[in-house]
Amino acid sequence: MTTRPMRPRRFREDGQDLAARLQAQPSALKSWHLPEPNLLFARGGTSPDPKTGLSLFGPWGVEDGEPLLQIRVGIIGTGETISEAQQWLDRCRRRVDPTEKQEADVVLFPSFPGMEGPQGFGCKLEVPKQLIECLTPAEVKLCEGAGTRDLAVEAISRIIGERLRVLAAKESPPDVVLIALTTAMRALAGGGRNPSKRPPKPKPQLALSFMDEPRAEDESISRTLHRAIKAEGMRAGLCTQLSWPKTFAGSDDVEDDATRAWNFCTALYYKARGIPWRVTGLAKNTCYVGVSFFRPIREPGMLQTSMAQAFSDRGEGVVLLGETFEWDPRRQGAPRLPRASARKLLENVIALYTEHLRQPPARVVVHKSSMIAPDELEGFREAIPSTTPFHDFLSVGRTSIRFMRAGAEPPLRGTLIEIATKRYLLYTRGYVPFLRVYPGLRIPRPLYIAQHVGSGAVTEVLSEVLALTKMNWNSAVFGRSEPITLGFARTVGLILSELPKDVVPKPFYRYYM
């Protein structure tokens, strides 16, 4: 919500003679382009761009496309931040225009049409007085006067947790709670990442691999306010949205007003059980699973815990906590699940999917954040029930390999390059024809994808990866660099590592956003 605006950047070649030489050289590499997946909105409307589709047709809605007509918002904060939050919510009810600098590019920086307008979400924002919890001066002093970061996180999360439980006990509790804290609290406790020292890089593996090994998450050794508040939200059974004065008033180092309104309201809508849009190109009744790892904060030693994020083609998302096991990334590299643990994790995912969607999946697709080991592969295979005839197992991760495109622009988003049998590079960031620009700051890096086992054609399977980059409802950006199955794995893992032992992890993805 408070990232810097993405500014278009163009890349230039040194000369046309270089492009001509490259094109003349024979190559065993194969390359083709995957078309941009369309998104589905209300009234059957389609568009590749979330903002365009929401403006023209409105959000998908809930269940089978029924509209979400209202969102009850609770607010916890000081007298000043509550007033700022109410003013911001009032602005979001109506049209919000971009700043003067961005007004010239109506495609990249469109106006936000308003949460309640007919050309917006068509959803009423309600902030009843009984759902507003104002912190007392003594509580504010305690939160802003803690001596260290950890003490501040502990004090703020405890006080916010108490107020969340008060709201949860109301006869009509809120759909989403806006946590509006002061700049002083942010300065003392921080809003997100803990600036702890980076862990040592994993020992390089002997086998040649084009995939960068994911680094261990040692940032979880100390608590952060964002994760602590998410944990308190789960304890109370309420979805939360942590915001700061800059979110409401804006500043030079945050996005323009319209972009903030787009991202803020899209996340608010999803947390209130609405689906802003659905994605075409995903097979019906398919369970898409992302498998990744995190370090438990409250357990000593070199341990890893497995985790799965699962999504249906309709947009329902669930999170499942796996088993903890000993693993030293400095000596052993990226974590690998024992065969029995891999089988149990995927069995539990399929059972959870079947429970919430009231039918077993016809197909299971597994994305793992590192290379799939033989034991893991056997465990995943054993977990597939006889009622699920189709499955695909892929490794999806970052790579340092880059390709350059002849001309003045980076590769097209959707460019696919086969570098070996069942080994591919997929550009999920790059030039977007619909936007007429590359909406990024740095040379785009492709994803490295290894297809270990598959019942689907490669074009189908990799088109699904591209489509899953558009299932991020924490903002209204055109597309993310990673599929939703793995895109927020690090954030979700760190939240799970933060959970006190007396808090049962919520299975629904909206609690982790």
Secondary structure per residue as TSV (DSSP state, phi and psi in degrees):
chain	resnum	aa	ss	phi	psi
A	1	M	-	360.0	-21.6
A	2	T	-	-122.9	29.1
A	3	T	-	-80.3	161.1
A	4	R	-	-70.2	149.9
A	5	P	-	-64.3	142.3
A	6	M	-	-77.4	120.7
A	7	R	-	-105.8	133.5
A	8	P	-	-59.6	144.5
A	9	R	-	-138.8	137.2
A	10	R	-	-112.2	143.7
A	11	F	-	-108.8	141.6
A	12	R	-	-122.2	145.7
A	13	E	-	-83.8	158.5
A	14	D	S	-73.4	-24.7
A	15	G	-	177.4	155.8
A	16	Q	H	-68.5	-23.7
A	17	D	H	-64.1	-34.1
A	18	L	H	-65.3	-44.4
A	19	A	H	-62.0	-40.0
A	20	A	H	-64.6	-41.1
A	21	R	H	-64.3	-42.3
A	22	L	H	-64.4	-41.3
A	23	Q	H	-68.3	-26.8
A	24	A	H	-79.9	-17.3
A	25	Q	S	-79.7	132.0
A	26	P	-	-69.4	147.7
A	27	S	-	-146.7	145.5
A	28	A	S	-84.6	-7.6
A	29	L	-	-71.8	144.8
A	30	K	E	-112.9	141.4
A	31	S	E	-142.3	140.4
A	32	W	E	-152.3	175.9
A	33	H	E	-119.3	132.2
A	34	L	-	-92.2	129.2
A	35	P	-	-64.7	150.9
A	36	E	-	-68.3	126.3
A	37	P	-	-66.9	142.3
A	38	N	-	-84.1	156.2
A	39	L	E	-107.8	149.4
A	40	L	E	-105.8	134.3
A	41	F	-	-125.6	-170.4
A	42	A	G	-63.5	156.0
A	43	R	G	58.8	25.6
A	44	G	G	74.3	12.9
A	45	G	-	-72.5	148.7
A	46	T	E	-132.7	148.6
A	47	S	E	-166.3	148.1
A	48	P	S	-75.7	-14.3
A	49	D	S	-111.0	126.4
A	50	P	H	-56.9	-44.8
A	51	K	H	-67.2	-41.5
A	52	T	H	-64.3	-45.8
A	53	G	H	-64.5	-41.8
A	54	L	H	-65.6	-37.8
A	55	S	H	-67.6	-38.4
A	56	L	H	-83.4	-37.6
A	57	F	H	-122.5	-21.8
A	58	G	-	89.3	167.9
A	59	P	-	-72.1	161.5
A	60	W	-	-58.8	-49.0
A	61	G	B	114.4	-146.9
A	62	V	B	-121.4	158.8
A	63	E	T	49.2	-119.2
A	64	D	T	-93.1	42.4
A	65	G	T	89.2	7.8
A	66	E	B	-67.3	140.1
A	67	P	-	-70.5	146.0
A	68	L	-	-91.4	113.0
A	69	L	-	-90.8	-23.6
A	70	Q	E	-154.6	154.0
A	71	I	E	-127.9	123.2
A	72	R	E	-90.0	116.4
A	73	V	E	-106.1	128.0
A	74	G	E	-97.8	154.1
A	75	I	E	-133.2	134.3
A	76	I	E	-123.1	126.5
A	77	G	E	178.6	-168.5
A	78	T	-	-85.1	171.3
A	79	G	H	-56.1	-41.6
A	80	E	H	-70.4	-47.1
A	81	T	H	-70.2	-31.6
A	82	I	H	-63.5	-42.4
A	83	S	H	-62.6	-42.4
A	84	E	H	-64.8	-39.6
A	85	A	H	-64.9	-42.1
A	86	Q	H	-63.9	-40.8
A	87	Q	H	-64.4	-39.9
A	88	W	H	-66.2	-44.0
A	89	L	H	-61.8	-36.9
A	90	D	H	-65.5	-38.6
A	91	R	H	-63.6	-40.8
A	92	C	H	-69.8	-17.2
A	93	R	H	-66.1	-27.6
A	94	R	S	-118.7	-177.3
A	95	R	-	-63.4	136.4
A	96	V	B	-123.8	120.3
A	97	D	-	-91.8	152.8
A	98	P	-	-70.4	169.6
A	99	T	-	-69.9	166.2
A	100	E	T	-58.5	-34.4
A	101	K	T	-64.2	-35.2
A	102	Q	T	-93.8	-9.4
A	103	E	T	-60.9	-26.6
A	104	A	T	-68.1	-27.2
A	105	D	-	-107.1	88.9
A	106	V	T	-75.8	-16.0
A	107	V	T	-80.7	-47.7
A	108	L	T	-79.1	-31.5
A	109	F	S	-129.0	69.9
A	110	P	-	-76.0	156.9
A	111	S	-	-66.8	147.3
A	112	F	B	-82.0	124.6
A	113	P	-	-76.3	-8.8
A	114	G	-	105.9	141.5
A	115	M	S	-69.6	-34.8
A	116	E	S	-103.0	-7.6
A	117	G	S	-74.6	158.0
A	118	P	T	-65.4	-24.0
A	119	Q	T	-97.8	14.0
A	120	G	T	-119.2	-135.7
A	121	F	T	-80.1	-16.9
A	122	G	-	60.4	34.0
A	123	C	-	-129.4	124.5
A	124	K	E	-78.6	133.1
A	125	L	E	-95.0	119.5
A	126	E	E	-114.3	132.0
A	127	V	-	-126.5	78.6
A	128	P	-	-63.6	146.6
A	129	K	G	-59.6	-34.4
A	130	Q	G	-71.9	-8.2
A	131	L	G	-104.3	17.2
A	132	I	E	-109.6	124.0
A	133	E	E	-116.1	112.6
A	134	C	E	-97.4	126.6
A	135	L	-	-68.4	142.0
A	136	T	-	-75.8	159.5
A	137	P	H	-56.2	-36.3
A	138	A	H	-65.7	-39.9
A	139	E	H	-67.1	-41.4
A	140	V	H	-62.4	-43.1
A	141	K	H	-62.6	-40.8
A	142	L	H	-64.5	-41.3
A	143	C	H	-69.5	-39.6
A	144	E	H	-88.5	-7.4
A	145	G	S	-109.5	6.3
A	146	A	-	-63.7	144.4
A	147	G	S	-78.1	-29.2
A	148	T	S	-129.9	167.3
A	149	R	H	-59.9	-47.8
A	150	D	H	-63.4	-39.7
A	151	L	H	-66.1	-36.5
A	152	A	H	-66.8	-44.4
A	153	V	H	-60.0	-44.2
A	154	E	H	-63.3	-45.3
A	155	A	H	-67.3	-46.9
A	156	I	H	-65.5	-45.5
A	157	S	H	-66.2	-34.5
A	158	R	H	-66.4	-45.3
A	159	I	H	-67.7	-43.5
A	160	I	H	-64.0	-38.5
A	161	G	H	-60.5	-41.1
A	162	E	H	-62.6	-42.1
A	163	R	H	-69.6	-35.1
A	164	L	H	-62.3	-39.6
A	165	R	H	-69.5	-29.9
A	166	V	H	-64.6	-45.7
A	167	L	H	-65.7	-37.9
A	168	A	H	-65.6	-26.4
A	169	A	T	-84.0	-4.0
A	170	K	S	-65.3	154.8
A	171	E	S	-60.9	-38.1
A	172	S	S	-124.6	87.9
A	173	P	-	-68.8	162.7
A	174	P	-	-73.1	157.9
A	175	D	S	-78.0	-37.3
A	176	V	E	-142.6	143.5
A	177	V	E	-113.2	124.2
A	178	L	E	-89.2	117.5
A	179	I	E	-94.9	103.4
A	180	A	E	-106.7	100.7
A	181	L	-	-108.3	168.4
A	182	T	-	-85.4	163.4
A	183	T	H	-63.2	-35.5
A	184	A	H	-64.2	-38.5
A	185	M	H	-66.0	-39.6
A	186	R	H	-64.1	-43.3
A	187	A	H	-62.2	-36.1
A	188	L	H	-84.3	-45.9
A	189	A	H	-98.2	-19.1
A	190	G	-	78.5	155.2
A	191	G	S	-103.7	-16.6
A	192	G	S	-153.2	-102.7
A	193	R	-	-67.3	137.8
A	194	N	-	-86.3	123.2
A	195	P	-	-77.2	55.2
A	196	S	-	-82.8	167.2
A	197	K	-	-68.0	147.9
A	198	R	-	-70.5	145.0
A	199	P	-	-74.5	158.8
A	200	P	-	-64.4	149.6
A	201	K	-	-67.2	145.9
A	202	P	-	-62.2	151.1
A	203	K	-	-64.9	130.3
A	204	P	-	-59.3	142.2
A	205	Q	-	-82.0	152.1
A	206	L	S	-71.0	-36.4
A	207	A	S	-72.1	140.2
A	208	L	-	-67.6	129.7
A	209	S	-	-143.2	138.2
A	210	F	S	-86.1	-8.0
A	211	M	S	-91.1	131.8
A	212	D	-	-69.8	133.0
A	213	E	-	-69.9	131.0
A	214	P	-	-65.1	137.8
A	215	R	-	-78.8	154.3
A	216	A	-	-69.2	148.0
A	217	E	-	-95.8	72.9
A	218	D	G	-78.3	-3.2
A	219	E	G	-66.2	-12.0
A	220	S	G	-82.6	4.2
A	221	I	G	-69.1	-18.4
A	222	S	S	-132.3	144.8
A	223	R	-	-69.2	154.4
A	224	T	-	-126.3	154.4
A	225	L	H	-65.6	-42.2
A	226	H	H	-57.4	-48.5
A	227	R	H	-67.7	-38.4
A	228	A	H	-65.1	-39.0
A	229	I	H	-71.1	-36.7
A	230	K	H	-60.9	-38.9
A	231	A	H	-63.7	-41.7
A	232	E	H	-67.4	-33.6
A	233	G	H	-63.7	-40.3
A	234	M	H	-66.2	-38.0
A	235	R	H	-60.5	-38.8
A	236	A	H	-87.5	-12.1
A	237	G	T	76.2	30.7
A	238	L	-	-126.6	140.2
A	239	C	E	-78.3	139.8
A	240	T	E	-122.8	154.8
A	241	Q	E	-134.5	108.9
A	242	L	E	-84.2	123.6
A	243	S	E	-134.6	159.1
A	244	W	-	-126.8	166.1
A	245	P	H	-52.0	-34.8
A	246	K	H	-64.2	-31.3
A	247	T	H	-61.7	-39.2
A	248	F	H	-83.0	-43.9
A	249	A	H	-97.8	-21.3
A	250	G	-	80.2	164.8
A	251	S	-	-168.8	177.5
A	252	D	T	-67.1	-23.7
A	253	D	T	-102.4	16.7
A	254	V	S	-126.6	173.3
A	255	E	-	-65.6	163.6
A	256	D	-	-66.6	166.8
A	257	D	H	-57.3	-45.8
A	258	A	H	-64.8	-43.6
A	259	T	H	-64.6	-40.5
A	260	R	H	-62.7	-40.4
A	261	A	H	-65.2	-42.2
A	262	W	H	-56.7	-52.6
A	263	N	H	-68.3	-43.5
A	264	F	H	-60.1	-48.8
A	265	C	H	-74.6	-32.6
A	266	T	H	-62.5	-45.7
A	267	A	H	-64.6	-41.7
A	268	L	H	-60.2	-42.3
A	269	Y	H	-63.8	-43.9
A	270	Y	H	-68.7	-39.7
A	271	K	H	-66.1	-23.2
A	272	A	T	-88.8	18.3
A	273	R	T	77.9	17.2
A	274	G	-	-95.6	154.4
A	275	I	B	-109.5	109.2
A	276	P	S	-59.4	-41.1
A	277	W	-	-157.7	158.7
A	278	R	E	-111.9	165.3
A	279	V	E	-115.7	133.5
A	280	T	T	-79.5	164.1
A	281	G	T	89.1	4.3
A	282	L	-	-107.7	133.6
A	283	A	-	-68.6	138.7
A	284	K	T	-63.3	140.6
A	285	N	T	56.3	42.5
A	286	T	E	-110.6	136.7
A	287	C	E	-99.9	113.3
A	288	Y	E	-97.6	120.7
A	289	V	E	-119.6	130.9
A	290	G	E	-108.9	126.6
A	291	V	E	-111.7	124.5
A	292	S	E	-146.1	-173.0
A	293	F	E	-140.0	156.8
A	294	F	E	-149.5	163.9
A	295	R	-	-94.8	130.6
A	296	P	-	-72.6	130.6
A	297	I	T	-71.9	-30.8
A	298	R	T	-98.1	8.0
A	299	E	S	-115.6	134.0
A	300	P	-	-78.6	164.9
A	301	G	S	89.6	179.6
A	302	M	S	-88.7	87.8
A	303	L	E	-119.9	156.7
A	304	Q	E	-134.4	148.2
A	305	T	E	-121.9	133.8
A	306	S	E	-84.0	156.4
A	307	M	E	-151.1	146.9
A	308	A	E	-129.4	135.3
A	309	Q	E	-111.7	124.0
A	310	A	E	-121.4	139.6
A	311	F	E	-135.4	143.4
A	312	S	E	-91.7	168.8
A	313	D	T	-65.6	-18.3
A	314	R	T	-88.9	-6.7
A	315	G	S	106.3	-5.3
A	316	E	-	-69.0	132.7
A	317	G	E	-124.3	136.3
A	318	V	E	-131.9	156.1
A	319	V	E	-123.4	136.4
A	320	L	E	-131.8	130.3
A	321	L	E	-87.9	131.7
A	322	G	E	-99.5	-155.6
A	323	E	E	-91.9	154.2
A	324	T	E	-98.5	137.6
A	325	F	E	-146.7	160.2
A	326	E	E	-76.1	133.7
A	327	W	-	-162.4	129.5
A	328	D	-	-109.0	101.8
A	329	P	H	-64.4	-25.3
A	330	R	H	-69.9	-27.1
A	331	R	H	-103.9	-33.1
A	332	Q	H	-108.8	-5.6
A	333	G	-	80.8	-151.3
A	334	A	S	-66.8	144.4
A	335	P	-	-62.7	147.7
A	336	R	-	-130.8	134.0
A	337	L	-	-79.4	138.7
A	338	P	-	-61.0	155.8
A	339	R	H	-56.0	-46.5
A	340	A	H	-64.9	-37.4
A	341	S	H	-68.8	-38.6
A	342	A	H	-63.2	-43.1
A	343	R	H	-63.7	-45.8
A	344	K	H	-64.6	-41.4
A	345	L	H	-61.0	-48.4
A	346	L	H	-70.6	-35.2
A	347	E	H	-59.8	-42.6
A	348	N	H	-67.6	-37.0
A	349	V	H	-62.4	-46.8
A	350	I	H	-63.6	-39.4
A	351	A	H	-65.0	-41.4
A	352	L	H	-66.5	-41.6
A	353	Y	H	-60.1	-45.7
A	354	T	H	-64.0	-38.5
A	355	E	H	-66.0	-45.0
A	356	H	H	-80.7	-28.7
A	357	L	H	-101.8	-1.6
A	358	R	T	60.2	28.2
A	359	Q	S	-165.8	146.6
A	360	P	-	-72.5	153.0
A	361	P	-	-70.2	145.5
A	362	A	S	-81.4	-18.9
A	363	R	E	-152.1	145.5
A	364	V	E	-123.4	129.4
A	365	V	E	-119.1	122.7
A	366	V	E	-108.9	126.5
A	367	H	E	-110.1	121.9
A	368	K	E	-112.2	141.2
A	369	S	S	-77.1	-0.9
A	370	S	S	-144.6	175.0
A	371	M	-	-61.5	138.3
A	372	I	-	-81.3	122.0
A	373	A	-	-80.2	159.5
A	374	P	H	-55.5	-42.1
A	375	D	H	-63.7	-40.1
A	376	E	H	-63.5	-42.1
A	377	L	H	-60.5	-43.7
A	378	E	H	-66.0	-39.5
A	379	G	H	-63.4	-42.8
A	380	F	H	-62.9	-42.1
A	381	R	H	-61.7	-42.1
A	382	E	H	-66.9	-23.2
A	383	A	H	-79.6	-18.4
A	384	I	S	-73.0	119.4
A	385	P	-	-75.6	164.2
A	386	S	T	-65.6	-21.8
A	387	T	T	-78.1	-5.7
A	388	T	-	-117.2	94.2
A	389	P	-	-77.0	-17.9
A	390	F	E	-122.8	144.8
A	391	H	E	-158.2	153.5
A	392	D	E	-138.8	132.9
A	393	F	E	-119.3	120.2
A	394	L	E	-129.4	146.3
A	395	S	E	-96.8	130.5
A	396	V	E	-131.8	120.2
A	397	G	E	-159.7	-177.5
A	398	R	E	-80.7	158.5
A	399	T	-	-144.6	153.3
A	400	S	S	-89.6	-4.6
A	401	I	-	-73.2	137.0
A	402	R	-	-133.9	147.3
A	403	F	-	-116.3	147.3
A	404	M	-	-110.0	145.8
A	405	R	-	-102.7	137.8
A	406	A	S	-64.2	134.8
A	407	G	S	118.4	-161.7
A	408	A	S	-100.7	3.9
A	409	E	S	-126.2	157.3
A	410	P	-	-72.0	174.4
A	411	P	-	-55.6	151.6
A	412	L	B	-65.5	140.8
A	413	R	T	-59.0	131.2
A	414	G	T	100.3	-3.2
A	415	T	E	-67.1	130.1
A	416	L	E	-122.4	129.5
A	417	I	E	-125.8	123.6
A	418	E	E	-90.5	115.3
A	419	I	E	-100.8	-15.4
A	420	A	E	-164.9	174.6
A	421	T	T	-61.1	121.0
A	422	K	T	60.9	26.1
A	423	R	E	-128.3	125.9
A	424	Y	E	-137.8	155.1
A	425	L	E	-115.1	129.4
A	426	L	E	-123.4	122.7
A	427	Y	-	-85.2	105.5
A	428	T	S	-94.5	-10.2
A	429	R	S	-120.6	145.8
A	430	G	S	159.3	-166.6
A	431	Y	B	-65.4	132.7
A	432	V	B	-113.5	109.4
A	433	P	T	-56.5	-36.9
A	434	F	T	-62.3	-37.9
A	435	L	T	-87.3	-13.9
A	436	R	T	63.6	28.9
A	437	V	B	-167.8	162.4
A	438	Y	-	-92.1	111.6
A	439	P	-	-84.8	57.0
A	440	G	-	-142.5	174.9
A	441	L	S	-109.3	-26.0
A	442	R	S	-124.7	167.0
A	443	I	-	-59.2	123.5
A	444	P	-	-67.2	142.3
A	445	R	-	-107.0	134.9
A	446	P	-	-80.6	166.3
A	447	L	E	-86.9	144.0
A	448	Y	E	-97.9	127.4
A	449	I	E	-128.4	125.6
A	450	A	E	-113.2	123.0
A	451	Q	E	-94.2	103.7
A	452	H	E	-80.9	-50.5
A	453	V	E	-138.5	137.3
A	454	G	E	-157.8	137.4
A	455	S	S	-98.4	-12.8
A	456	G	S	-99.0	155.6
A	457	A	-	-66.4	150.2
A	458	V	H	-60.3	-40.5
A	459	T	H	-62.7	-39.4
A	460	E	H	-65.4	-47.3
A	461	V	H	-65.6	-41.7
A	462	L	H	-79.1	-27.0
A	463	S	H	-64.3	-33.7
A	464	E	H	-65.9	-39.5
A	465	V	H	-59.2	-44.7
A	466	L	H	-63.1	-41.8
A	467	A	H	-64.2	-36.8
A	468	L	H	-70.4	-15.3
A	469	T	T	-73.4	-10.7
A	470	K	T	-101.9	6.9
A	471	M	-	-101.0	40.8
A	472	N	-	-105.3	107.8
A	473	W	T	-99.7	19.2
A	474	N	T	-87.3	-5.3
A	475	S	S	-162.0	178.3
A	476	A	-	-114.5	31.5
A	477	V	-	-69.4	160.3
A	478	F	S	-62.4	-42.6
A	479	G	-	-172.2	147.5
A	480	R	-	-90.9	170.9
A	481	S	S	-81.2	-23.1
A	482	E	S	-122.0	152.9
A	483	P	-	-65.2	154.3
A	484	I	H	-60.3	-26.1
A	485	T	H	-60.9	-27.7
A	486	L	H	-126.5	-12.8
A	487	G	H	-60.8	-32.9
A	488	F	T	-115.3	20.0
A	489	A	H	-60.4	-41.4
A	490	R	H	-63.5	-46.7
A	491	T	H	-62.5	-46.8
A	492	V	H	-63.6	-41.3
A	493	G	H	-61.9	-41.3
A	494	L	H	-68.8	-33.9
A	495	I	H	-65.5	-43.5
A	496	L	H	-62.2	-36.2
A	497	S	H	-67.7	-21.7
A	498	E	H	-86.0	-19.2
A	499	L	-	-62.8	128.2
A	500	P	-	-62.9	157.7
A	501	K	T	-67.0	-19.8
A	502	D	T	-90.3	5.3
A	503	V	S	-107.3	121.6
A	504	V	-	-82.3	125.6
A	505	P	-	-59.7	133.1
A	506	K	-	-75.0	139.0
A	507	P	S	-78.1	-17.9
A	508	F	B	-86.6	136.3
A	509	Y	G	-62.9	-30.0
A	510	R	G	-63.9	-20.6
A	511	Y	G	-74.0	-16.6
A	512	Y	T	-100.5	-10.0
A	513	M	-	-74.8	360.0
